[in-house]
């Protein structure tokens, strides 16, 4: 079942002269973890907002859970199906206490207090932040703040989580914290995830990777299929995971290694199979 479907999507800025997306077609299956990569200005953040229904296409069609995002009567229902998390966690937190911040969206949906408290407990456990329920968000680390932002979205029970570079402003530890939560949501809870990032190590976690350039999707496949094409990615001003790059360097020096190594564990197993 397709949770999101985009067909020949075009998007042009209001000036009418700048076309950002040029005929994007993409489907995201239920429970899939899709990662979208692209250099700055490739259109990936614009695509994220279109897939989440925040923008409507100037051409083509986007459906979220079978609902046309261009139909105004679907706006509220789409907001309840697809939740979005953005780059800066400070811009997404509105209260002075963590539990109040998570409750904010549910209050707007008219959810009863008893149910709200139950959901707050549930989502804090999901993102590993239970002990911070009474904390002040401004005292948390960047990674912790972003996990609270994700928890606030999860409390409203979306079926799709769209992440627009949620780790871009975080340190390595914060990125790992957030990605552990995201991966768990997809693998353990069946959440459909669309993740926009420029960190290649995050893309390794996905089921499928789509690569954008100049407003178009020009490559798709599993992480292994995409990252094995290192030269093509370099032409697009994109990197590859560190271990993939190291493996390619070793191959050029005569090592007998496959071109699709992604992690340090895989590389170590290939070099020292009996370790």
RAPEVEN-V641512 format. One record per pair of residues at least 24 apart in sequence whose ideal C-beta (glycine too) atoms are under 10 Angstrom apart, sorted by the first residue. I is the first residue (numbers start at 0). J is the second residue. D is the distance in whole Angstrom. If there is no record, write none. Layout:
<<I;J;D> <I;J;D>>
This chain:
<<0;26;10> <0;28;7> <0;29;5> <0;30;9> <0;64;9> <0;65;9> <0;191;10> <1;25;10> <1;26;5> <1;27;7> <1;28;6> <1;29;8> <1;31;9> <1;62;8> <1;63;10> <1;64;9> <1;65;8> <1;191;10> <2;26;9> <2;27;5> <2;28;7> <2;29;5> <2;30;8> <2;31;8> <2;33;10> <2;50;10> <2;62;9> <2;63;7> <2;64;6> <2;65;9> <2;80;8> <2;81;8> <2;158;7> <2;159;5> <2;191;5> <2;193;9> <3;27;4> <3;28;9> <3;29;10> <3;31;9> <3;33;9> <3;49;10> <3;50;5> <3;51;9> <3;52;10> <3;61;7> <3;62;7> <3;63;6> <3;64;8> <3;68;10> <3;80;10> <3;81;8> <3;159;7> <3;161;9> <3;191;8> <3;193;7> <4;28;10> <4;50;9> <4;60;8> <4;61;7> <4;62;5> <4;63;8> <4;64;10> <4;65;8> <5;46;8> <5;49;7> <5;50;7> <5;56;8> <5;59;7> <5;60;7> <5;61;5> <5;62;8> <5;63;10> <5;68;9> <5;216;9> <6;56;9> <6;59;5> <6;60;5> <6;61;8> <6;62;8> <7;56;9> <7;58;7> <7;59;4> <7;60;8> <8;45;10> <8;46;8> <8;49;6> <8;50;9> <8;54;10> <8;55;10> <8;56;5> <8;57;9> <8;58;7> <8;59;4> <8;60;7> <8;61;6> <8;68;10> <8;214;10> <9;49;10> <9;56;6> <9;57;5> <9;58;3> <9;59;5> <9;214;9> <10;42;8> <10;45;6> <10;46;8> <10;48;9> <10;49;6> <10;54;7> <10;55;9> <10;56;6> <10;57;6> <10;58;8> <10;59;9> <10;61;10> <10;214;8> <11;56;9> <11;57;5> <11;58;8> <12;45;9> <12;57;9> <13;57;10> <15;57;9> <17;214;10> <18;42;9> <18;57;8> <18;58;9> <18;213;10> <18;214;7> <19;44;9> <19;45;5> <19;46;9> <19;49;10> <19;54;10> <19;57;9> <19;213;10> <19;214;5> <20;45;6> <20;46;6> <20;49;7> <20;54;10> <20;56;8> <20;57;9> <20;58;9> <20;59;9> <20;211;9> <20;213;10> <20;214;5> <20;215;8> <20;216;10> <21;58;9> <21;213;7> <21;214;4> <21;215;5> <21;216;10> <22;58;8> <22;59;7> <22;214;8> <22;215;7> <22;216;9> <23;49;8> <23;50;9> <23;56;9> <23;59;7> <23;61;9> <23;209;9> <23;211;8> <23;214;8> <23;215;7> <23;216;6> <24;59;8> <24;60;10> <24;215;10> <24;216;8> <25;49;10> <25;50;8> <25;61;9> <25;193;9> <25;209;7> <25;216;6> <25;219;8> <26;62;9> <27;63;10> <27;159;8> <27;161;9> <27;191;6> <27;192;9> <27;193;6> <27;206;10> <27;207;9> <27;209;10> <28;191;7> <28;206;9> <28;207;9> <29;64;9> <29;158;8> <29;159;9> <29;189;8> <29;190;10> <29;191;6> <30;158;10> <30;185;7> <30;186;9> <30;188;9> <30;189;5> <30;190;7> <30;191;6> <30;192;9> <30;206;9> <31;159;10> <31;185;8> <31;190;10> <31;191;6> <31;192;7> <31;193;9> <31;205;9> <31;206;5> <31;207;7> <32;160;10> <32;181;8> <32;182;7> <32;184;9> <32;185;4> <32;186;8> <32;190;9> <32;191;8> <32;192;5> <32;193;8> <32;194;7> <32;202;10> <32;204;7> <32;205;5> <32;206;5> <32;207;8> <32;208;10> <33;161;10> <33;185;10> <33;191;8> <33;192;7> <33;193;5> <33;194;7> <33;195;10> <33;202;10> <33;205;6> <33;206;7> <33;207;5> <33;208;8> <33;209;7> <33;219;9> <34;162;9> <34;192;9> <34;193;8> <34;194;5> <34;195;8> <34;196;6> <34;198;10> <34;199;9> <34;201;7> <34;202;4> <34;203;9> <34;204;8> <34;205;4> <34;206;9> <34;207;7> <34;208;5> <34;209;7> <34;210;9> <34;222;8> <34;225;9> <35;161;10> <35;162;10> <35;163;10> <35;193;7> <35;194;7> <35;195;5> <35;196;8> <35;202;9> <35;205;9> <35;207;10> <35;208;8> <35;209;5> <35;210;8> <35;211;6> <35;216;8> <35;219;10> <36;194;10> <36;195;8> <36;196;7> <36;197;7> <36;198;9> <36;199;8> <36;201;9> <36;202;6> <36;205;10> <36;208;6> <36;209;7> <36;210;5> <36;211;7> <36;212;10> <36;218;9> <36;225;8> <36;226;10> <36;232;9> <36;235;9> <36;237;6> <36;238;9> <37;195;8> <37;196;10> <37;197;8> <37;209;9> <37;210;6> <37;211;3> <37;212;6> <37;213;9> <37;214;9> <37;215;10> <37;216;9> <37;217;9> <37;235;8> <37;236;9> <37;237;8> <38;197;8> <38;210;10> <38;211;8> <38;212;7> <38;213;9> <38;235;6> <38;236;5> <38;237;6> <39;197;8> <39;236;9> <40;211;10> <40;212;10> <40;213;9> <40;214;9> <41;197;10> <41;210;9> <41;211;4> <41;212;5> <41;213;7> <41;214;7> <41;215;9> <41;216;10> <41;217;9> <41;235;8> <41;236;9> <41;237;9> <42;211;6> <42;212;9> <42;213;8> <42;214;4> <42;215;8> <42;216;9> <43;163;8> <43;164;8> <43;195;5> <43;196;9> <43;197;9> <43;209;9> <43;210;9> <43;211;5> <43;212;10> <43;214;10> <43;216;10> <44;85;9> <44;86;9> <44;163;5> <44;164;7> <44;195;6> <45;163;10> <45;211;10> <45;214;8> <46;161;10> <46;163;10> <46;193;9> <46;195;8> <46;209;9> <46;211;7> <46;214;9> <46;216;9> <47;83;7> <47;85;9> <47;161;6> <47;162;8> <47;163;5> <47;164;9> <47;193;7> <47;194;9> <47;195;5> <48;83;8> <48;85;10> <48;161;8> <48;163;7> <48;195;10> <50;81;8> <50;83;9> <50;159;8> <50;161;6> <50;163;10> <50;193;6> <50;195;10> <51;77;8> <51;78;9> <51;80;9> <51;81;5> <51;82;8> <51;83;5> <51;157;10> <51;159;8> <51;160;10> <51;161;4> <51;163;8> <51;193;8> <52;76;9> <52;77;4> <52;78;7> <52;80;8> <52;81;6> <52;83;9> <52;159;10> <52;161;9> <53;77;9> <53;78;9> <53;81;9> <53;83;7> <53;161;9> <53;163;10> <63;158;9> <63;159;7> <63;161;10> <64;158;7> <64;159;8> <64;191;10> <75;108;10> <77;157;10> <77;159;9> <78;104;10> <78;107;10> <78;108;9> <78;155;9> <78;157;9> <79;104;10> <79;108;7> <79;155;7> <79;156;8> <79;157;7> <79;158;9> <80;155;10> <80;156;9> <80;157;6> <80;158;5> <80;159;6> <80;191;10> <81;152;9> <81;157;6> <81;158;7> <81;159;4> <81;160;8> <81;161;6> <81;191;9> <81;193;9> <82;148;10> <82;149;9> <82;151;9> <82;152;4> <82;153;7> <82;154;9> <82;155;6> <82;156;9> <82;157;4> <82;158;9> <82;159;7> <82;160;6> <82;161;7> <82;162;9> <82;190;10> <83;148;10> <83;152;7> <83;157;9> <83;159;9> <83;160;8> <83;161;5> <83;162;8> <83;163;7> <83;165;10> <83;193;9> <84;145;7> <84;146;10> <84;148;5> <84;149;6> <84;151;9> <84;152;6> <84;153;10> <84;160;7> <84;161;7> <84;162;5> <84;163;7> <84;164;10> <84;165;5> <84;177;9> <84;181;9> <84;194;10> <85;145;10> <85;148;8> <85;161;10> <85;162;8> <85;163;5> <85;164;8> <85;165;7> <85;167;9> <85;168;10> <85;195;10> <86;145;9> <86;162;9> <86;163;6> <86;164;5> <86;165;7> <86;166;8> <86;167;5> <86;168;6> <86;169;9> <86;195;9> <87;141;9> <87;144;9> <87;145;9> <87;148;9> <87;164;10> <87;165;9> <87;167;8> <87;168;6> <88;136;8> <88;139;9> <88;140;10> <88;141;6> <88;142;9> <88;143;9> <88;144;4> <88;145;4> <88;146;9> <88;147;7> <88;148;5> <88;149;9> <88;165;8> <88;166;10> <88;168;7> <88;169;8> <88;173;9> <88;177;9> <89;136;8> <89;137;8> <89;141;9> <89;144;7> <89;145;10> <89;148;9> <89;168;9> <90;148;9> <91;136;10> <91;144;8> <91;145;8> <91;147;9> <91;148;4> <91;149;9> <91;151;7> <91;152;9> <91;165;10> <92;135;10> <92;136;5> <92;137;8> <92;139;9> <92;144;6> <92;145;10> <92;147;7> <92;148;7> <92;151;8> <93;136;9> <93;151;9> <94;135;9> <94;136;7> <94;147;10> <94;151;9> <95;134;10> <95;135;6> <95;136;7> <95;137;8> <96;131;10> <96;132;8> <96;133;6> <96;134;7> <96;135;7> <96;136;8> <97;123;8> <97;128;7> <97;131;5> <97;132;6> <97;133;7> <97;134;5> <97;135;8> <97;136;6> <97;138;10> <97;139;8> <97;143;9> <97;144;9> <97;147;6> <97;150;8> <97;151;9> <98;123;8> <98;131;9> <98;132;5> <98;133;7> <98;134;9> <98;147;10> <98;150;10> <99;132;10> <99;133;10> <99;136;9> <100;135;10> <100;136;6> <100;144;10> <100;147;6> <100;148;8> <100;150;9> <100;151;6> <100;154;10> <101;126;10> <101;128;9> <101;132;9> <101;147;7> <101;148;9> <101;150;5> <101;151;5> <101;152;9> <101;153;9> <101;154;5> <101;155;10> <102;151;8> <102;154;8> <103;151;7> <103;154;9> <103;155;10> <104;151;6> <104;152;7> <104;153;10> <104;154;6> <104;155;5> <104;157;10> <105;151;9> <105;154;5> <105;155;6> <105;156;9> <107;155;9> <108;154;9> <108;155;6> <108;156;9> <110;154;9> <110;155;8> <110;156;9> <114;154;10> <115;154;8> <117;154;10> <118;150;9> <118;153;8> <118;154;5> <118;155;9> <118;156;8> <119;150;8> <119;151;9> <119;154;7> <121;150;9> <121;153;8> <121;154;8> <122;146;10> <122;147;9> <122;149;8> <122;150;4> <122;151;8> <122;152;9> <122;153;4> <122;154;5> <122;155;9> <122;156;10> <123;147;8> <123;150;6> <123;153;10> <123;154;9> <124;150;9> <125;149;9> <125;150;7> <125;153;6> <125;154;10> <125;180;7> <125;183;7> <125;184;7> <125;187;9> <125;188;7> <125;190;10> <126;150;5> <126;151;10> <126;153;7> <126;176;9> <126;177;9> <126;179;9> <126;180;5> <126;181;9> <126;183;8> <126;184;8> <127;176;8> <127;179;8> <127;180;7> <127;183;9> <128;176;9> <128;180;9> <140;169;8> <140;170;8> <140;172;8> <140;173;6> <140;176;8> <141;166;9> <141;168;6> <141;169;4> <141;170;7> <141;172;9> <141;173;5> <141;174;9> <141;176;9> <141;177;9> <142;166;8> <142;169;5> <142;170;8> <142;171;9> <142;172;6> <142;173;3> <142;174;7> <142;175;8> <142;176;4> <142;177;6> <142;178;9> <142;179;10> <142;180;9> <143;169;10> <143;173;8> <143;176;7> <143;177;9> <144;168;10> <144;169;9> <144;173;9> <144;177;10> <145;169;7> <145;173;7> <145;174;9> <145;176;8> <145;177;5> <145;180;9> <145;181;10> <146;173;9> <146;176;6> <146;177;6> <146;179;9> <146;180;6> <146;181;9> <148;177;9> <149;177;7> <149;180;6> <149;181;7> <149;184;8> <150;180;9> <153;180;9> <153;184;7> <153;188;9> <153;190;8> <157;190;8> <157;191;9> <158;189;9> <158;190;7> <158;191;6> <159;190;8> <159;191;5> <159;192;8> <159;193;7> <160;184;7> <160;185;8> <160;190;6> <160;191;7> <160;192;5> <160;193;7> <160;194;8> <161;191;9> <161;192;8> <161;193;5> <161;194;8> <161;195;8> <162;192;7> <162;193;7> <162;194;5> <162;195;6> <162;196;8> <162;201;10> <163;193;9> <163;194;9> <163;195;5> <163;196;9> <164;194;9> <164;195;5> <164;196;6> <164;197;7> <164;198;9> <164;201;10> <165;194;8> <165;195;8> <165;196;8> <165;201;10> <166;194;9> <166;196;7> <166;197;9> <166;198;6> <166;201;7> <167;195;9> <167;196;8> <167;197;7> <167;198;8> <169;198;10> <171;198;10> <171;200;10> <174;198;7> <174;200;8> <174;201;7> <175;200;9> <175;201;10> <177;201;9> <178;203;10> <178;204;6> <179;204;9> <181;205;10> <197;237;8> <197;238;8> <198;238;9> <198;240;9> <199;225;10> <199;226;7> <199;232;9> <199;237;8> <199;238;5> <199;239;6> <199;240;5> <199;241;8> <199;242;10> <199;243;8> <199;244;9> <199;261;9> <200;238;10> <200;240;6> <200;241;7> <200;242;9> <200;243;10> <200;261;9> <200;262;9> <201;240;10> <202;226;8> <202;237;10> <202;239;9> <202;240;8> <202;261;9> <203;240;6> <203;242;9> <203;243;9> <203;261;5> <203;262;7> <204;261;10> <210;235;7> <210;237;7> <211;235;9> <211;237;10> <212;236;9> <212;237;9> <221;259;9> <221;261;10> <222;259;8> <222;261;6> <223;257;9> <223;258;9> <223;259;4> <223;260;9> <223;261;7> <223;265;10> <224;259;7> <225;259;9> <226;258;9> <226;259;7> <226;260;9> <226;261;6> <227;257;8> <227;258;5> <227;259;4> <227;260;9> <227;261;9> <228;258;9> <228;259;9> <229;258;7> <229;259;10> <241;266;10> <242;266;5> <242;267;9> <246;270;9>>
